[in-house]
Amino acid sequence: MTRPRPTVLVLGIGAIALVAGTVGIATAGSGMHVESVGSRPSITSEQGSSPQGGSPQDNSPQDRSPQDRESQAATVASPYRSLDRRDATQLPRPDRSPRPVLLTIPALDLTSPVDIVGLDDRNQVEVPEDVSRAGWYRFSSRPGSDGGSTVIVAHRDGIGQGAGAFYDLGRVRPGDIVRLTTADGTRMAYEIVARESFAKQRVPLDELFSRSGPSRLTLITCGGAFDPGALSYTDNIVVTALPITKDAALGETP
């Protein structure tokens, strides 16, 4: 079973032309920086390292491209065709760690609920239509996982709604703290290590969405100039944060 690979971050279904804060990610590539502050951990490119979907219980039909659905239909009838009981014990277990439900960035005075988002039928990552809410990409790593990127997206703003959850994301600096609260009430703290801006056609998807490499939090929204013709912004802002065991900046444990 292959995992759906995101190609473009967009608005929620039916709102593409209505909201100025479209989060857009186009073709994966080497990445062309408009701006870079700090240093994002390097990720070694590996086959299958970019997200190709979620665990079987999360991989619902609406979160798969037509190609993925067709491919899965050919194999779902006999999922254990090549396995015996001994081999089955070696299969990776699905990650059932609690999902994030709340995101806080004290430096921005930001607290935002976190919804679950997946892919629409065009293989584009959904973003909550309510611009005050963020979305955890369900096929990315979960907070507290041993490795990989936990991806959270949100709008910069929206016509008729005003400033979005990530309106000020471009103001964060390395050293700022981000907190996530998970569904079981666990609080986790991260320290921002990098803030980058990419032209949308140059966003390095494979690196940002990779489930390999160190455990990290990746926040994505719009940036750059607003293009009134396309009703979107020219760039994407990407913030990377690494987990910390003690929230030293605020004298608290996560």
CORDACOR-V246391 format. One record per run of one state. SS is the DSSP state (alpha for helix, beta for strand, coil for the rest). FROM is the first residue (numbers start at 1). TO is the last residue. If there is no record, write none. Layout:
SS	FROM	TO
SS	FROM	TO
//
This chain:
coil	1	7
beta	8	9
coil	10	32
beta	33	38
coil	39	60
alpha	61	63
coil	64	65
alpha	66	73
coil	74	75
alpha	76	78
coil	79	84
alpha	85	88
coil	89	99
beta	100	105
alpha	106	108
coil	109	109
beta	110	117
coil	118	118
beta	119	119
coil	120	123
beta	124	125
coil	126	133
beta	134	137
coil	138	148
beta	149	153
coil	154	156
beta	157	158
coil	159	161
beta	162	163
coil	164	168
alpha	169	171
coil	172	176
beta	177	182
coil	183	186
beta	187	199
alpha	200	202
coil	203	204
alpha	205	208
coil	209	215
beta	216	227
coil	228	231
beta	232	244
coil	245	246
beta	247	247
alpha	248	250
coil	251	251
beta	252	252
coil	253	254
//
